[in-house]
């Protein structure tokens, strides 16, 4: 058995008897939100329907039970049980209606979460192309000149220390025979063999060795020499 009364200012009070308990539910509704306070008082079985009175100090609920009258005061959003008998003379009686409505309607069940879509499998990575093998460097032989930019070098040997030719820009140098050319300038050095020299005495014509001061044939002092 339950009763409901409108307290005004967006408040409604449900009063319900369960076994030997009196249960009060105070609902306060405002824009966009709703609050609820609940209170249970052991009163015993009801002997009559509850009554509500509006007084200067708030709303007083009177419940007649087999053990006598019990009073609960509602002030704002607070509820408390009163030990004494309040002054109700001149208080306005609030209409009370019997109801089967639940003061706390059940909450709507939450919607089940949508299953998570499986992730698309990653596309396999393309295999890396194998690196091309490095080409071996050509051997340093005498058949091919070595060239770096504008610089070109021909045959070079360690031993007899023989170099073929060296080119860099407009400069060209060859060492066998010695020849150097730069633009219009050209210089050459031949490889003529040394001429053998023979010394003879001016008196008798005998052969004189290098370093002799006198002729070994006639003893003449070596003076002017003639060359063959």
C-alpha positions as CSV (number, residue, x, y, z in Angstrom):
1,X,0.0,0.0,0.0
2,X,1.5,3.4,-1.1
3,X,0.3,7.0,-1.2
4,X,1.7,10.0,-3.0
5,X,1.3,13.8,-2.4
6,X,2.6,16.8,-4.3
7,X,4.7,19.2,-2.2
8,X,5.1,21.8,-4.9
9,X,8.4,23.3,-6.2
10,X,9.0,20.1,-8.2
11,X,8.8,17.8,-5.1
12,X,6.7,14.7,-4.7
13,X,6.5,12.4,-1.6
14,X,5.8,8.7,-1.7
15,X,4.7,7.0,1.6
16,X,4.6,3.2,1.7
17,X,4.0,0.5,4.4
18,X,6.1,-2.6,4.2
19,X,5.7,-5.1,7.1
20,X,6.4,-2.9,10.2
21,X,8.3,-0.2,8.3
22,X,7.1,3.1,6.9
23,X,9.2,4.0,3.8
24,X,9.3,7.6,2.6
25,X,10.7,8.6,-0.8
26,X,11.2,12.3,-1.6
27,X,11.8,13.1,-5.3
28,X,13.0,16.5,-6.3
29,X,13.0,17.3,-10.0
30,X,14.6,20.3,-11.8
31,X,15.6,21.1,-15.3
32,X,17.8,18.3,-16.6
33,X,18.2,16.4,-13.3
34,X,16.4,14.5,-10.6
35,X,17.3,13.8,-7.0
36,X,15.9,11.2,-4.6
37,X,16.1,10.9,-0.8
38,X,14.8,7.8,1.1
39,X,14.0,7.2,4.7
40,X,12.7,4.1,6.6
41,X,11.0,4.4,10.1
42,X,9.9,1.4,12.2
43,X,6.3,2.3,13.0
44,X,4.4,-0.9,13.1
45,X,1.3,-1.7,11.0
46,X,-0.7,1.2,9.8
47,X,-4.2,1.8,11.4
48,X,-5.2,4.5,8.9
49,X,-3.9,6.1,5.7
50,X,-1.1,8.7,6.3
51,X,-1.8,12.5,6.2
52,X,0.4,15.4,5.2
53,X,0.2,19.0,6.6
54,X,1.9,22.1,5.4
55,X,3.2,24.1,8.4
56,X,5.5,27.2,8.8
57,X,8.5,24.8,9.3
58,X,7.8,22.6,6.3
59,X,5.6,19.5,5.7
60,X,4.7,17.1,8.5
61,X,3.6,13.6,7.7
62,X,1.4,11.8,10.3
63,X,1.1,8.0,10.3
64,X,-1.5,6.3,12.6
65,X,-0.2,2.9,13.7
66,X,-1.2,0.2,16.2
67,X,1.4,1.8,18.5
68,X,0.0,5.3,18.2
69,X,0.8,8.3,16.0
70,X,4.2,8.9,14.4
71,X,5.4,12.1,12.8
72,X,8.1,12.8,10.1
73,X,9.1,16.3,9.1
74,X,10.1,17.2,5.5
75,X,12.1,20.4,5.2
76,X,13.6,21.2,1.8
77,X,15.3,18.0,0.7
78,X,15.8,16.7,4.3
79,X,13.6,14.3,6.2
80,X,13.7,13.5,10.0
81,X,11.6,11.6,12.5
82,X,10.0,13.7,15.3
83,X,9.9,12.5,18.8
84,X,7.1,14.8,20.0
85,X,3.8,15.9,18.7
86,X,4.1,19.0,16.4
87,X,1.6,21.9,16.4
88,X,-0.7,21.3,13.5
89,X,-3.4,23.8,14.3
90,X,-4.0,26.0,11.3
91,X,-1.9,23.8,9.1
92,X,-3.1,23.1,5.5
93,X,-3.9,19.5,4.7
94,X,-2.2,18.3,1.5
95,X,-4.2,15.9,-0.7
96,X,-3.0,12.3,-0.5
97,X,-3.7,9.8,-3.3
98,X,-3.3,6.0,-3.2
99,X,-0.9,4.8,-6.0
100,X,0.7,1.8,-7.5
101,X,3.3,3.8,-9.3
102,X,6.9,3.1,-8.4
103,X,8.6,6.3,-7.1
104,X,11.8,5.1,-8.6
105,X,11.1,3.7,-12.1
106,X,13.6,1.2,-13.2
107,X,16.4,2.5,-15.3
108,X,16.4,1.6,-18.9
109,X,18.8,-1.2,-19.6
110,X,21.9,-0.1,-21.3
111,X,22.1,-0.8,-25.0
112,X,24.6,-3.6,-25.7
113,X,27.8,-2.3,-27.1
114,X,28.3,-2.9,-30.8
115,X,30.9,-5.5,-31.5
116,X,34.2,-4.1,-32.4
117,X,34.9,-4.5,-36.0
118,X,37.9,-6.7,-36.7
119,X,40.9,-4.9,-38.0
120,X,41.7,-5.5,-41.6
121,X,44.8,-7.7,-42.0
122,X,47.9,-5.9,-42.9
123,X,49.0,-6.3,-46.4
124,X,52.2,-8.3,-46.7
125,X,55.2,-6.2,-47.4
126,X,56.8,-6.7,-50.7
127,X,60.2,-8.4,-50.4
128,X,63.2,-6.3,-50.9
129,X,65.0,-6.6,-54.2
130,X,68.4,-8.3,-53.8
131,X,71.3,-6.0,-54.0
132,X,73.2,-6.2,-57.2
133,X,76.7,-7.7,-56.7
134,X,79.5,-5.2,-56.8
135,X,81.5,-5.1,-60.0
136,X,85.1,-5.9,-59.5
137,X,87.5,-3.1,-60.1
138,X,89.5,-3.4,-63.3
139,X,93.2,-4.4,-62.7
140,X,95.9,-1.7,-63.0
141,X,97.6,-2.9,-66.1
142,X,99.7,-1.1,-68.7
143,X,97.1,-1.6,-71.4
144,X,94.6,1.0,-70.2
145,X,95.3,4.4,-68.9
146,X,93.9,5.5,-65.5
147,X,91.6,8.5,-65.7
148,X,90.1,10.6,-62.9
149,X,88.0,13.6,-64.2
150,X,90.4,15.5,-66.5
151,X,93.4,13.7,-65.2
152,X,94.7,10.8,-67.1
153,X,97.8,8.7,-66.3
154,X,99.3,6.0,-68.4
155,X,101.7,3.2,-67.5
156,X,103.6,3.4,-64.2
157,X,106.0,0.9,-62.9
158,X,107.8,0.6,-59.6
159,X,111.3,-0.8,-60.0
160,X,112.8,0.9,-63.0
161,X,110.5,3.8,-62.0
162,X,109.0,4.1,-65.5
163,X,106.0,6.3,-66.1
164,X,104.3,6.5,-69.5
165,X,102.4,9.7,-69.7
166,X,100.5,12.1,-67.5
167,X,97.6,14.3,-68.7
168,X,95.7,16.9,-66.7
169,X,93.7,19.5,-68.5
170,X,95.8,21.2,-71.2
171,X,99.0,19.9,-69.6
172,X,100.7,16.8,-71.0
173,X,103.9,15.2,-69.8
174,X,105.8,12.2,-71.0
175,X,109.0,10.8,-69.5
176,X,110.4,8.5,-72.1
177,X,111.7,10.6,-73.8
178,X,111.3,13.6,-71.5
179,X,108.6,15.8,-73.0
180,X,106.4,18.4,-71.5
181,X,103.6,20.3,-73.2
182,X,101.3,23.0,-71.8
183,X,99.1,24.9,-74.3
184,X,101.5,26.3,-77.0
185,X,104.5,25.8,-74.8
186,X,106.5,22.6,-75.5
187,X,109.8,21.4,-74.0
188,X,111.8,18.3,-74.9
189,X,114.9,16.7,-73.6
190,X,116.6,14.1,-75.7
191,X,118.1,10.9,-74.5
192,X,121.5,11.1,-76.4
193,X,124.2,8.9,-75.0
194,X,127.3,10.5,-73.6
195,X,130.1,10.9,-76.2
196,X,133.2,9.1,-75.3
197,X,136.2,11.4,-75.0
198,X,139.9,10.4,-75.7
199,X,142.9,12.6,-74.7
200,X,146.2,12.7,-76.7
201,X,149.6,14.2,-76.1
202,X,150.3,17.3,-78.3
203,X,154.0,16.5,-78.5
204,X,154.1,12.8,-79.6
205,X,150.5,12.0,-80.1
206,X,150.4,9.3,-77.4
207,X,147.3,8.6,-75.5
208,X,147.0,10.3,-72.2
209,X,144.7,8.9,-69.4
210,X,142.4,11.1,-67.5
211,X,144.3,12.6,-64.5
212,X,147.8,12.4,-66.0
213,X,149.9,15.6,-65.8
214,X,152.7,14.3,-68.1
215,X,152.7,12.1,-71.2
216,X,153.8,8.6,-70.5
217,X,155.5,8.3,-73.9
218,X,157.7,11.4,-74.1
219,X,157.4,13.0,-70.7
220,X,155.9,16.2,-72.2
221,X,153.7,18.2,-69.9
222,X,150.1,17.8,-70.9
223,X,148.8,21.0,-72.3
224,X,146.1,21.5,-74.9
225,X,144.2,18.4,-75.8
226,X,142.7,17.5,-79.1
227,X,139.4,15.6,-79.4
228,X,138.8,13.0,-82.0
